[in-house]
């Protein structure tokens, strides 16, 4: 199952890689101590790639400025967010339930990183969560499956105040 987290960031990609790696290690601290989880950094010159037992995330470092500009314009037009770093996330299907909860914790840490815009989309490019001008919004226009993994008790893992909103009410 593929997701994308798009964030606004002024950090160089290499610094962002280090921060994301540290965040993932912090989220899995107990599991790492007990050797229940492995976190790997397979970053290279063209890509930041961090994987763990439940998911992997990557940032393409070779993205051309034109692509990032189009990406920013698309996210502004389609979702009202100003983001410049697309992070691809691939979950291991059989452990999605555990991986998603851990990813919510990582997203919560990303929210603490800065107050810039953010967008979380599932494999249908469907906006689930977005932060616009410092306000975190959770989409209420969800199907049954999306509703199950955005349950209120799971969203507490974000450790960030949020409002609920139908992202599609203005499009109808």
Secondary structure by P-SEA (a helix, b strand, c coil): cbbbbbbbbcccaaaaaaaaaaaaaaaaaaaaaaccbbbbbbcccccbbbbcccbbbbbbccccaaaaaaaaaaaaacccccccbbbbbbccccaaaaaaaaaaaaaaaaaaccccbbbbbcccccccbbbcccbbbbbccccaaaaaaacccccccccbbbbbbccccccc
